[in-house]
């Protein structure tokens, strides 16, 4: 039996100047914070790692919700990473996944187990980092803001 072709990924990055770099993939371009002093308008490498994990979690949820027939209105992921200095590495990552849904607690648990089991970035980080967190029911910030904007004037 032939082995199924493996997915491959490709990103190119280049130094723009002493303050930034640029990464490209497919039709997307991303400004990178490679300034030793830091930049507020770009992700530094550690923040990119956290963003990749957040994207992995959200994409995993998008992948499994149709299979589980899981109904949700929104997803929000919040991450905190702790950097160890010697040797430099991400020592721990804590996450909170908020799902705006009416699904049962048992179904939320099932969704969380799927996120942990099938996430490429999640499974890459787990062996070398203390990675853990919670998935819970709760309105996302976006849904809270949208609900507030729909409130009649004078009501909060």
C-alpha positions, 0 to 999 in steps of 0.5 A: 500500500502506498503512503499518503502524500504528506502536507508540506509548508513553505514560508520565505522571510527576508530582512527589510532593515534593522527594524523589521523583516517580512515573511511571505507565504502564498499570496500573504505578506506579514511584517515581522518584529526583528528590531532589537528594541521591539516594535508595536506594529508587528509580531515578534517571534515569540508572539508569532509562535503564540499566534500560530498556536491560536490559529491552529486551535481555531482551525481545529475547531472549524474542522471538527464542528461540522463533523460533531454537528457542534453549533457555535456563534464565536471562538476566542483564544487567549494565550500567555507564554513564559520565556526561559532565558537560559537556554532561551525557549518558551517554557510554558504556554497557557491558553483559554478558549472561549466558545459562544455556544449553547452546547452541553458541557460534555460536548465542550469537553469533546471539542477540547479533546479534539483540539488537543488531539488533532492540532499540528502546532499544538502537538508540535509544541506539547513535547517541549513546552508545558502547554495547557489550558481550558476551553469554556463557554462564554461570549467572545469579545467580538460577540459582546461588542456586536450585542452592545452595538445592537442595544437601543440607545440609552440602554447598556 
